[in-house]
Amino acid sequence: MLKYLLDLAKWLFGLTQETERNKSDIKELRAELKDIREAFHQLTLVVHRLSFEVSRVSENEKQERQKTILELENALLQF
């Protein structure tokens, strides 16, 4: 009976240590997750800015092409 109680105490002690390690691991993982979320948020902001810039450049290029076409039409009409 004493051996059973001793084994049970060892088992409980082991579970307690494992639980503490798990709590520590969870705390570290939460901190990592927070960092990852922040990095993801920053990346999202950069992607939005880049998307806006691509749209802006595309619109500028479209306007430049239209301007060139109009200049060519004007040149042809002058002949």
PDB file of N, CA, C and O in Angstrom:
ATOM      1  N   MET A   1       0.821  -1.197   0.000  1.00  0.00           N
ATOM      2  CA  MET A   1       0.000   0.000   0.000  1.00  0.00           C
ATOM      3  C   MET A   1       0.872   1.272   0.000  1.00  0.00           C
ATOM      4  O   MET A   1       0.570   2.254  -0.678  1.00  0.00           O
ATOM      5  N   LEU A   2       1.944   1.219   0.770  1.00  0.00           N
ATOM      6  CA  LEU A   2       2.843   2.365   0.829  1.00  0.00           C
ATOM      7  C   LEU A   2       3.507   2.585  -0.530  1.00  0.00           C
ATOM      8  O   LEU A   2       3.678   3.725  -0.962  1.00  0.00           O
ATOM      9  N   LYS A   3       3.877   1.507  -1.195  1.00  0.00           N
ATOM     10  CA  LYS A   3       4.473   1.615  -2.535  1.00  0.00           C
ATOM     11  C   LYS A   3       3.479   2.251  -3.497  1.00  0.00           C
ATOM     12  O   LYS A   3       3.852   3.091  -4.316  1.00  0.00           O
ATOM     13  N   TYR A   4       2.214   1.850  -3.397  1.00  0.00           N
ATOM     14  CA  TYR A   4       1.171   2.416  -4.269  1.00  0.00           C
ATOM     15  C   TYR A   4       1.045   3.921  -4.031  1.00  0.00           C
ATOM     16  O   TYR A   4       0.946   4.691  -4.986  1.00  0.00           O
ATOM     17  N   LEU A   5       1.048   4.341  -2.772  1.00  0.00           N
ATOM     18  CA  LEU A   5       0.950   5.768  -2.458  1.00  0.00           C
ATOM     19  C   LEU A   5       2.178   6.528  -2.937  1.00  0.00           C
ATOM     20  O   LEU A   5       2.068   7.654  -3.422  1.00  0.00           O
ATOM     21  N   LEU A   6       3.352   5.906  -2.799  1.00  0.00           N
ATOM     22  CA  LEU A   6       4.570   6.538  -3.269  1.00  0.00           C
ATOM     23  C   LEU A   6       4.547   6.684  -4.797  1.00  0.00           C
ATOM     24  O   LEU A   6       4.909   7.733  -5.331  1.00  0.00           O
ATOM     25  N   ASP A   7       4.126   5.637  -5.486  1.00  0.00           N
ATOM     26  CA  ASP A   7       4.013   5.706  -6.944  1.00  0.00           C
ATOM     27  C   ASP A   7       3.004   6.772  -7.370  1.00  0.00           C
ATOM     28  O   ASP A   7       3.234   7.517  -8.322  1.00  0.00           O
ATOM     29  N   LEU A   8       1.905   6.830  -6.660  1.00  0.00           N
ATOM     30  CA  LEU A   8       0.880   7.826  -6.951  1.00  0.00           C
ATOM     31  C   LEU A   8       1.426   9.244  -6.735  1.00  0.00           C
ATOM     32  O   LEU A   8       1.168  10.143  -7.536  1.00  0.00           O
ATOM     33  N   ALA A   9       2.182   9.434  -5.646  1.00  0.00           N
ATOM     34  CA  ALA A   9       2.781  10.742  -5.362  1.00  0.00           C
ATOM     35  C   ALA A   9       3.776  11.118  -6.459  1.00  0.00           C
ATOM     36  O   ALA A   9       3.800  12.265  -6.904  1.00  0.00           O
ATOM     37  N   LYS A  10       4.603  10.156  -6.902  1.00  0.00           N
ATOM     38  CA  LYS A  10       5.555  10.417  -7.995  1.00  0.00           C
ATOM     39  C   LYS A  10       4.808  10.783  -9.273  1.00  0.00           C
ATOM     40  O   LYS A  10       5.196  11.704  -9.993  1.00  0.00           O
ATOM     41  N   TRP A  11       3.751  10.060  -9.537  1.00  0.00           N
ATOM     42  CA  TRP A  11       2.961  10.322 -10.741  1.00  0.00           C
ATOM     43  C   TRP A  11       2.367  11.728 -10.698  1.00  0.00           C
ATOM     44  O   TRP A  11       2.421  12.471 -11.678  1.00  0.00           O
ATOM     45  N   LEU A  12       1.792  12.080  -9.527  1.00  0.00           N
ATOM     46  CA  LEU A  12       1.215  13.416  -9.376  1.00  0.00           C
ATOM     47  C   LEU A  12       2.282  14.499  -9.487  1.00  0.00           C
ATOM     48  O   LEU A  12       2.053  15.545 -10.094  1.00  0.00           O
ATOM     49  N   PHE A  13       3.444  14.245  -8.900  1.00  0.00           N
ATOM     50  CA  PHE A  13       4.537  15.208  -8.991  1.00  0.00           C
ATOM     51  C   PHE A  13       4.960  15.381 -10.449  1.00  0.00           C
ATOM     52  O   PHE A  13       5.198  16.501 -10.901  1.00  0.00           O
ATOM     53  N   GLY A  14       5.051  14.273 -11.181  1.00  0.00           N
ATOM     54  CA  GLY A  14       5.393  14.336 -12.602  1.00  0.00           C
ATOM     55  C   GLY A  14       4.363  15.127 -13.385  1.00  0.00           C
ATOM     56  O   GLY A  14       4.717  15.939 -14.240  1.00  0.00           O
ATOM     57  N   LEU A  15       3.092  14.896 -13.099  1.00  0.00           N
ATOM     58  CA  LEU A  15       2.028  15.639 -13.776  1.00  0.00           C
ATOM     59  C   LEU A  15       2.109  17.126 -13.456  1.00  0.00           C
ATOM     60  O   LEU A  15       1.884  17.969 -14.324  1.00  0.00           O
ATOM     61  N   THR A  16       2.427  17.436 -12.223  1.00  0.00           N
ATOM     62  CA  THR A  16       2.558  18.839 -11.820  1.00  0.00           C
ATOM     63  C   THR A  16       3.689  19.516 -12.591  1.00  0.00           C
ATOM     64  O   THR A  16       3.536  20.636 -13.078  1.00  0.00           O
ATOM     65  N   GLN A  17       4.828  18.824 -12.696  1.00  0.00           N
ATOM     66  CA  GLN A  17       5.957  19.397 -13.438  1.00  0.00           C
ATOM     67  C   GLN A  17       5.596  19.560 -14.918  1.00  0.00           C
ATOM     68  O   GLN A  17       5.896  20.584 -15.532  1.00  0.00           O
ATOM     69  N   GLU A  18       4.955  18.544 -15.473  1.00  0.00           N
ATOM     70  CA  GLU A  18       4.556  18.618 -16.881  1.00  0.00           C
ATOM     71  C   GLU A  18       3.572  19.751 -17.116  1.00  0.00           C
ATOM     72  O   GLU A  18       3.649  20.451 -18.125  1.00  0.00           O
ATOM     73  N   THR A  19       2.652  19.929 -16.184  1.00  0.00           N
ATOM     74  CA  THR A  19       1.679  21.014 -16.286  1.00  0.00           C
ATOM     75  C   THR A  19       2.381  22.371 -16.254  1.00  0.00           C
ATOM     76  O   THR A  19       2.023  23.272 -17.013  1.00  0.00           O
ATOM     77  N   GLU A  20       3.360  22.519 -15.396  1.00  0.00           N
ATOM     78  CA  GLU A  20       4.114  23.779 -15.318  1.00  0.00           C
ATOM     79  C   GLU A  20       4.880  24.034 -16.614  1.00  0.00           C
ATOM     80  O   GLU A  20       4.918  25.164 -17.102  1.00  0.00           O
ATOM     81  N   ARG A  21       5.491  22.985 -17.172  1.00  0.00           N
ATOM     82  CA  ARG A  21       6.188  23.134 -18.449  1.00  0.00           C
ATOM     83  C   ARG A  21       5.197  23.533 -19.543  1.00  0.00           C
ATOM     84  O   ARG A  21       5.487  24.393 -20.374  1.00  0.00           O
ATOM     85  N   ASN A  22       4.039  22.904 -19.531  1.00  0.00           N
ATOM     86  CA  ASN A  22       3.021  23.238 -20.532  1.00  0.00           C
ATOM     87  C   ASN A  22       2.569  24.686 -20.393  1.00  0.00           C
ATOM     88  O   ASN A  22       2.397  25.386 -21.392  1.00  0.00           O
ATOM     89  N   LYS A  23       2.379  25.133 -19.161  1.00  0.00           N
ATOM     90  CA  LYS A  23       1.986  26.529 -18.944  1.00  0.00           C
ATOM     91  C   LYS A  23       3.051  27.473 -19.471  1.00  0.00           C
ATOM     92  O   LYS A  23       2.739  28.488 -20.095  1.00  0.00           O
ATOM     93  N   SER A  24       4.313  27.137 -19.219  1.00  0.00           N
ATOM     94  CA  SER A  24       5.410  27.963 -19.697  1.00  0.00           C
ATOM     95  C   SER A  24       5.453  27.963 -21.230  1.00  0.00           C
ATOM     96  O   SER A  24       5.630  29.009 -21.854  1.00  0.00           O
ATOM     97  N   ASP A  25       5.290  26.789 -21.819  1.00  0.00           N
ATOM     98  CA  ASP A  25       5.274  26.688 -23.281  1.00  0.00           C
ATOM     99  C   ASP A  25       4.126  27.485 -23.878  1.00  0.00           C
ATOM    100  O   ASP A  25       4.301  28.164 -24.890  1.00  0.00           O
ATOM    101  N   ILE A  26       2.965  27.410 -23.265  1.00  0.00           N
ATOM    102  CA  ILE A  26       1.791  28.148 -23.744  1.00  0.00           C
ATOM    103  C   ILE A  26       2.057  29.647 -23.680  1.00  0.00           C
ATOM    104  O   ILE A  26       1.705  30.388 -24.598  1.00  0.00           O
ATOM    105  N   LYS A  27       2.675  30.083 -22.602  1.00  0.00           N
ATOM    106  CA  LYS A  27       2.990  31.509 -22.457  1.00  0.00           C
ATOM    107  C   LYS A  27       3.933  31.965 -23.575  1.00  0.00           C
ATOM    108  O   LYS A  27       3.733  33.023 -24.172  1.00  0.00           O
ATOM    109  N   GLU A  28       4.958  31.158 -23.852  1.00  0.00           N
ATOM    110  CA  GLU A  28       5.901  31.491 -24.921  1.00  0.00           C
ATOM    111  C   GLU A  28       5.202  31.491 -26.284  1.00  0.00           C
ATOM    112  O   GLU A  28       5.436  32.377 -27.107  1.00  0.00           O
ATOM    113  N   LEU A  29       4.359  30.509 -26.513  1.00  0.00           N
ATOM    114  CA  LEU A  29       3.644  30.430 -27.789  1.00  0.00           C
ATOM    115  C   LEU A  29       2.700  31.611 -27.978  1.00  0.00           C
ATOM    116  O   LEU A  29       2.560  32.128 -29.086  1.00  0.00           O
ATOM    117  N   ARG A  30       2.062  32.031 -26.907  1.00  0.00           N
ATOM    118  CA  ARG A  30       1.191  33.205 -27.000  1.00  0.00           C
ATOM    119  C   ARG A  30       1.988  34.447 -27.363  1.00  0.00           C
ATOM    120  O   ARG A  30       1.534  35.274 -28.154  1.00  0.00           O
ATOM    121  N   ALA A  31       3.172  34.575 -26.786  1.00  0.00           N
ATOM    122  CA  ALA A  31       4.025  35.723 -27.114  1.00  0.00           C
ATOM    123  C   ALA A  31       4.447  35.656 -28.575  1.00  0.00           C
ATOM    124  O   ALA A  31       4.437  36.671 -29.271  1.00  0.00           O
ATOM    125  N   GLU A  32       4.820  34.463 -29.047  1.00  0.00           N
ATOM    126  CA  GLU A  32       5.186  34.301 -30.455  1.00  0.00           C
ATOM    127  C   GLU A  32       4.007  34.620 -31.365  1.00  0.00           C
ATOM    128  O   GLU A  32       4.167  35.284 -32.389  1.00  0.00           O
ATOM    129  N   LEU A  33       2.828  34.146 -30.987  1.00  0.00           N
ATOM    130  CA  LEU A  33       1.636  34.404 -31.787  1.00  0.00           C
ATOM    131  C   LEU A  33       1.349  35.894 -31.864  1.00  0.00           C
ATOM    132  O   LEU A  33       0.956  36.402 -32.914  1.00  0.00           O
ATOM    133  N   LYS A  34       1.543  36.588 -30.762  1.00  0.00           N
ATOM    134  CA  LYS A  34       1.339  38.037 -30.756  1.00  0.00           C
ATOM    135  C   LYS A  34       2.307  38.707 -31.738  1.00  0.00           C
ATOM    136  O   LYS A  34       1.915  39.595 -32.495  1.00  0.00           O
ATOM    137  N   ASP A  35       3.570  38.275 -31.719  1.00  0.00           N
ATOM    138  CA  ASP A  35       4.558  38.829 -32.639  1.00  0.00           C
ATOM    139  C   ASP A  35       4.196  38.519 -34.091  1.00  0.00           C
ATOM    140  O   ASP A  35       4.317  39.377 -34.965  1.00  0.00           O
ATOM    141  N   ILE A  36       3.755  37.296 -34.336  1.00  0.00           N
ATOM    142  CA  ILE A  36       3.377  36.893 -35.695  1.00  0.00           C
ATOM    143  C   ILE A  36       2.183  37.705 -36.171  1.00  0.00           C
ATOM    144  O   ILE A  36       2.146  38.149 -37.319  1.00  0.00           O
ATOM    145  N   ARG A  37       1.206  37.899 -35.292  1.00  0.00           N
ATOM    146  CA  ARG A  37       0.039  38.705 -35.669  1.00  0.00           C
ATOM    147  C   ARG A  37       0.444  40.129 -36.019  1.00  0.00           C
ATOM    148  O   ARG A  37      -0.054  40.699 -36.989  1.00  0.00           O
ATOM    149  N   GLU A  38       1.348  40.704 -35.229  1.00  0.00           N
ATOM    150  CA  GLU A  38       1.807  42.064 -35.502  1.00  0.00           C
ATOM    151  C   GLU A  38       2.543  42.120 -36.843  1.00  0.00           C
ATOM    152  O   GLU A  38       2.332  43.038 -37.635  1.00  0.00           O
ATOM    153  N   ALA A  39       3.401  41.140 -37.089  1.00  0.00           N
ATOM    154  CA  ALA A  39       4.126  41.091 -38.354  1.00  0.00           C
ATOM    155  C   ALA A  39       3.150  40.921 -39.520  1.00  0.00           C
ATOM    156  O   ALA A  39       3.314  41.546 -40.568  1.00  0.00           O
ATOM    157  N   PHE A  40       2.151  40.087 -39.338  1.00  0.00           N
ATOM    158  CA  PHE A  40       1.158  39.876 -40.386  1.00  0.00           C
ATOM    159  C   PHE A  40       0.379  41.163 -40.652  1.00  0.00           C
ATOM    160  O   PHE A  40       0.083  41.495 -41.800  1.00  0.00           O
ATOM    161  N   HIS A  41       0.057  41.874 -39.591  1.00  0.00           N
ATOM    162  CA  HIS A  41      -0.653  43.152 -39.739  1.00  0.00           C
ATOM    163  C   HIS A  41       0.209  44.142 -40.530  1.00  0.00           C
ATOM    164  O   HIS A  41      -0.281  44.815 -41.438  1.00  0.00           O
ATOM    165  N   GLN A  42       1.493  44.225 -40.178  1.00  0.00           N
ATOM    166  CA  GLN A  42       2.395  45.122 -40.891  1.00  0.00           C
ATOM    167  C   GLN A  42       2.512  44.720 -42.360  1.00  0.00           C
ATOM    168  O   GLN A  42       2.518  45.574 -43.246  1.00  0.00           O
ATOM    169  N   LEU A  43       2.603  43.424 -42.608  1.00  0.00           N
ATOM    170  CA  LEU A  43       2.677  42.927 -43.980  1.00  0.00           C
ATOM    171  C   LEU A  43       1.409  43.274 -44.752  1.00  0.00           C
ATOM    172  O   LEU A  43       1.477  43.644 -45.925  1.00  0.00           O
ATOM    173  N   THR A  44       0.266  43.159 -44.107  1.00  0.00           N
ATOM    174  CA  THR A  44      -1.006  43.512 -44.741  1.00  0.00           C
ATOM    175  C   THR A  44      -1.026  44.981 -45.128  1.00  0.00           C
ATOM    176  O   THR A  44      -1.485  45.335 -46.214  1.00  0.00           O
ATOM    177  N   LEU A  45      -0.530  45.832 -44.247  1.00  0.00           N
ATOM    178  CA  LEU A  45      -0.471  47.262 -44.555  1.00  0.00           C
ATOM    179  C   LEU A  45       0.429  47.534 -45.756  1.00  0.00           C
ATOM    180  O   LEU A  45       0.096  48.348 -46.617  1.00  0.00           O
ATOM    181  N   VAL A  46       1.563  46.855 -45.809  1.00  0.00           N
ATOM    182  CA  VAL A  46       2.486  47.037 -46.930  1.00  0.00           C
ATOM    183  C   VAL A  46       1.833  46.569 -48.230  1.00  0.00           C
ATOM    184  O   VAL A  46       1.949  47.233 -49.260  1.00  0.00           O
ATOM    185  N   VAL A  47       1.153  45.434 -48.181  1.00  0.00           N
ATOM    186  CA  VAL A  47       0.492  44.923 -49.386  1.00  0.00           C
ATOM    187  C   VAL A  47      -0.577  45.898 -49.862  1.00  0.00           C
ATOM    188  O   VAL A  47      -0.714  46.127 -51.064  1.00  0.00           O
ATOM    189  N   HIS A  48      -1.331  46.471 -48.937  1.00  0.00           N
ATOM    190  CA  HIS A  48      -2.353  47.460 -49.321  1.00  0.00           C
ATOM    191  C   HIS A  48      -1.710  48.684 -49.972  1.00  0.00           C
ATOM    192  O   HIS A  48      -2.207  49.200 -50.973  1.00  0.00           O
ATOM    193  N   ARG A  49      -0.601  49.140 -49.391  1.00  0.00           N
ATOM    194  CA  ARG A  49       0.085  50.297 -49.971  1.00  0.00           C
ATOM    195  C   ARG A  49       0.616  49.974 -51.363  1.00  0.00           C
ATOM    196  O   ARG A  49       0.496  50.779 -52.287  1.00  0.00           O
ATOM    197  N   LEU A  50       1.198  48.799 -51.501  1.00  0.00           N
ATOM    198  CA  LEU A  50       1.710  48.397 -52.815  1.00  0.00           C
ATOM    199  C   LEU A  50       0.587  48.275 -53.834  1.00  0.00           C
ATOM    200  O   LEU A  50       0.740  48.674 -54.988  1.00  0.00           O
ATOM    201  N   SER A  51      -0.529  47.726 -53.408  1.00  0.00           N
ATOM    202  CA  SER A  51      -1.685  47.601 -54.295  1.00  0.00           C
ATOM    203  C   SER A  51      -2.147  48.978 -54.762  1.00  0.00           C
ATOM    204  O   SER A  51      -2.446  49.176 -55.940  1.00  0.00           O
ATOM    205  N   PHE A  52      -2.201  49.914 -53.840  1.00  0.00           N
ATOM    206  CA  PHE A  52      -2.583  51.282 -54.191  1.00  0.00           C
ATOM    207  C   PHE A  52      -1.589  51.877 -55.185  1.00  0.00           C
ATOM    208  O   PHE A  52      -1.982  52.509 -56.165  1.00  0.00           O
ATOM    209  N   GLU A  53      -0.295  51.668 -54.923  1.00  0.00           N
ATOM    210  CA  GLU A  53       0.728  52.210 -55.814  1.00  0.00           C
ATOM    211  C   GLU A  53       0.632  51.593 -57.205  1.00  0.00           C
ATOM    212  O   GLU A  53       0.765  52.300 -58.204  1.00  0.00           O
ATOM    213  N   VAL A  54       0.407  50.304 -57.280  1.00  0.00           N
ATOM    214  CA  VAL A  54       0.270  49.644 -58.582  1.00  0.00           C
ATOM    215  C   VAL A  54      -0.929  50.215 -59.330  1.00  0.00           C
ATOM    216  O   VAL A  54      -0.853  50.472 -60.531  1.00  0.00           O
ATOM    217  N   SER A  55      -2.025  50.411 -58.623  1.00  0.00           N
ATOM    218  CA  SER A  55      -3.208  51.000 -59.254  1.00  0.00           C
ATOM    219  C   SER A  55      -2.922  52.410 -59.747  1.00  0.00           C
ATOM    220  O   SER A  55      -3.333  52.792 -60.843  1.00  0.00           O
ATOM    221  N   ARG A  56      -2.224  53.169 -58.941  1.00  0.00           N
ATOM    222  CA  ARG A  56      -1.895  54.550 -59.303  1.00  0.00           C
ATOM    223  C   ARG A  56      -0.982  54.587 -60.522  1.00  0.00           C
ATOM    224  O   ARG A  56      -1.202  55.375 -61.441  1.00  0.00           O
ATOM    225  N   VAL A  57       0.036  53.742 -60.531  1.00  0.00           N
ATOM    226  CA  VAL A  57       0.952  53.694 -61.665  1.00  0.00           C
ATOM    227  C   VAL A  57       0.206  53.244 -62.919  1.00  0.00           C
ATOM    228  O   VAL A  57       0.425  53.782 -64.004  1.00  0.00           O
ATOM    229  N   SER A  58      -0.663  52.268 -62.766  1.00  0.00           N
ATOM    230  CA  SER A  58      -1.442  51.778 -63.904  1.00  0.00           C
ATOM    231  C   SER A  58      -2.315  52.890 -64.478  1.00  0.00           C
ATOM    232  O   SER A  58      -2.409  53.046 -65.696  1.00  0.00           O
ATOM    233  N   GLU A  59      -2.948  53.655 -63.608  1.00  0.00           N
ATOM    234  CA  GLU A  59      -3.789  54.763 -64.061  1.00  0.00           C
ATOM    235  C   GLU A  59      -2.942  55.839 -64.743  1.00  0.00           C
ATOM    236  O   GLU A  59      -3.344  56.397 -65.764  1.00  0.00           O
ATOM    237  N   ASN A  60      -1.777  56.127 -64.176  1.00  0.00           N
ATOM    238  CA  ASN A  60      -0.877  57.114 -64.806  1.00  0.00           C
ATOM    239  C   ASN A  60      -0.439  56.650 -66.190  1.00  0.00           C
ATOM    240  O   ASN A  60      -0.407  57.440 -67.134  1.00  0.00           O
ATOM    241  N   GLU A  61      -0.105  55.382 -66.308  1.00  0.00           N
ATOM    242  CA  GLU A  61       0.307  54.835 -67.601  1.00  0.00           C
ATOM    243  C   GLU A  61      -0.833  54.905 -68.615  1.00  0.00           C
ATOM    244  O   GLU A  61      -0.617  55.205 -69.789  1.00  0.00           O
ATOM    245  N   LYS A  62      -2.039  54.627 -68.151  1.00  0.00           N
ATOM    246  CA  LYS A  62      -3.213  54.713 -69.033  1.00  0.00           C
ATOM    247  C   LYS A  62      -3.384  56.138 -69.540  1.00  0.00           C
ATOM    248  O   LYS A  62      -3.634  56.359 -70.725  1.00  0.00           O
ATOM    249  N   GLN A  63      -3.247  57.105 -68.630  1.00  0.00           N
ATOM    250  CA  GLN A  63      -3.380  58.507 -69.026  1.00  0.00           C
ATOM    251  C   GLN A  63      -2.278  58.916 -70.001  1.00  0.00           C
ATOM    252  O   GLN A  63      -2.523  59.670 -70.943  1.00  0.00           O
ATOM    253  N   GLU A  64      -1.066  58.417 -69.772  1.00  0.00           N
ATOM    254  CA  GLU A  64       0.040  58.723 -70.685  1.00  0.00           C
ATOM    255  C   GLU A  64      -0.223  58.142 -72.077  1.00  0.00           C
ATOM    256  O   GLU A  64       0.052  58.794 -73.084  1.00  0.00           O
ATOM    257  N   ARG A  65      -0.755  56.916 -72.134  1.00  0.00           N
ATOM    258  CA  ARG A  65      -1.078  56.322 -73.434  1.00  0.00           C
ATOM    259  C   ARG A  65      -2.158  57.130 -74.150  1.00  0.00           C
ATOM    260  O   ARG A  65      -2.076  57.361 -75.356  1.00  0.00           O
ATOM    261  N   GLN A  66      -3.171  57.558 -73.392  1.00  0.00           N
ATOM    262  CA  GLN A  66      -4.234  58.371 -73.989  1.00  0.00           C
ATOM    263  C   GLN A  66      -3.675  59.701 -74.502  1.00  0.00           C
ATOM    264  O   GLN A  66      -4.057  60.171 -75.573  1.00  0.00           O
ATOM    265  N   LYS A  67      -2.788  60.288 -73.745  1.00  0.00           N
ATOM    266  CA  LYS A  67      -2.166  61.552 -74.143  1.00  0.00           C
ATOM    267  C   LYS A  67      -1.349  61.360 -75.423  1.00  0.00           C
ATOM    268  O   LYS A  67      -1.405  62.188 -76.332  1.00  0.00           O
ATOM    269  N   THR A  68      -0.595  60.268 -75.488  1.00  0.00           N
ATOM    270  CA  THR A  68       0.208  59.976 -76.685  1.00  0.00           C
ATOM    271  C   THR A  68      -0.681  59.766 -77.902  1.00  0.00           C
ATOM    272  O   THR A  68      -0.372  60.250 -78.991  1.00  0.00           O
ATOM    273  N   ILE A  69      -1.772  59.054 -77.724  1.00  0.00           N
ATOM    274  CA  ILE A  69      -2.714  58.837 -78.833  1.00  0.00           C
ATOM    275  C   ILE A  69      -3.269  60.162 -79.322  1.00  0.00           C
ATOM    276  O   ILE A  69      -3.347  60.402 -80.527  1.00  0.00           O
ATOM    277  N   LEU A  70      -3.658  61.030 -78.382  1.00  0.00           N
ATOM    278  CA  LEU A  70      -4.184  62.343 -78.766  1.00  0.00           C
ATOM    279  C   LEU A  70      -3.124  63.175 -79.488  1.00  0.00           C
ATOM    280  O   LEU A  70      -3.439  63.873 -80.452  1.00  0.00           O
ATOM    281  N   GLU A  71      -1.889  63.108 -79.037  1.00  0.00           N
ATOM    282  CA  GLU A  71      -0.814  63.850 -79.693  1.00  0.00           C
ATOM    283  C   GLU A  71      -0.596  63.331 -81.115  1.00  0.00           C
ATOM    284  O   GLU A  71      -0.382  64.113 -82.041  1.00  0.00           O
ATOM    285  N   LEU A  72      -0.651  62.004 -81.281  1.00  0.00           N
ATOM    286  CA  LEU A  72      -0.513  61.426 -82.620  1.00  0.00           C
ATOM    287  C   LEU A  72      -1.679  61.834 -83.515  1.00  0.00           C
ATOM    288  O   LEU A  72      -1.480  62.158 -84.686  1.00  0.00           O
ATOM    289  N   GLU A  73      -2.881  61.818 -82.976  1.00  0.00           N
ATOM    290  CA  GLU A  73      -4.053  62.234 -83.765  1.00  0.00           C
ATOM    291  C   GLU A  73      -3.911  63.688 -84.173  1.00  0.00           C
ATOM    292  O   GLU A  73      -4.205  64.044 -85.314  1.00  0.00           O
ATOM    293  N   ASN A  74      -3.466  64.528 -83.259  1.00  0.00           N
ATOM    294  CA  ASN A  74      -3.257  65.946 -83.596  1.00  0.00           C
ATOM    295  C   ASN A  74      -2.199  66.109 -84.670  1.00  0.00           C
ATOM    296  O   ASN A  74      -2.353  66.913 -85.588  1.00  0.00           O
ATOM    297  N   ALA A  75      -1.132  65.349 -84.553  1.00  0.00           N
ATOM    298  CA  ALA A  75      -0.076  65.425 -85.569  1.00  0.00           C
ATOM    299  C   ALA A  75      -0.585  64.987 -86.923  1.00  0.00           C
ATOM    300  O   ALA A  75      -0.245  65.597 -87.936  1.00  0.00           O
ATOM    301  N   LEU A  76      -1.401  63.933 -86.963  1.00  0.00           N
ATOM    302  CA  LEU A  76      -1.957  63.451 -88.230  1.00  0.00           C
ATOM    303  C   LEU A  76      -2.945  64.458 -88.819  1.00  0.00           C
ATOM    304  O   LEU A  76      -3.001  64.630 -90.037  1.00  0.00           O
ATOM    305  N   LEU A  77      -3.710  65.112 -87.981  1.00  0.00           N
ATOM    306  CA  LEU A  77      -4.669  66.101 -88.466  1.00  0.00           C
ATOM    307  C   LEU A  77      -3.984  67.348 -89.024  1.00  0.00           C
ATOM    308  O   LEU A  77      -4.565  68.054 -89.848  1.00  0.00           O
ATOM    309  N   GLN A  78      -2.787  67.617 -88.597  1.00  0.00           N
ATOM    310  CA  GLN A  78      -2.078  68.804 -89.074  1.00  0.00           C
ATOM    311  C   GLN A  78      -1.514  68.588 -90.474  1.00  0.00           C
ATOM    312  O   GLN A  78      -1.174  69.557 -91.153  1.00  0.00           O
ATOM    313  N   PHE A  79      -1.411  67.345 -90.914  1.00  0.00           N
ATOM    314  CA  PHE A  79      -0.896  67.098 -92.271  1.00  0.00           C
ATOM    315  C   PHE A  79      -1.917  67.366 -93.294  1.00  0.00           C
ATOM    316  O   PHE A  79      -1.653  67.210 -94.486  1.00  0.00           O
TER     317      PHE A  79
END
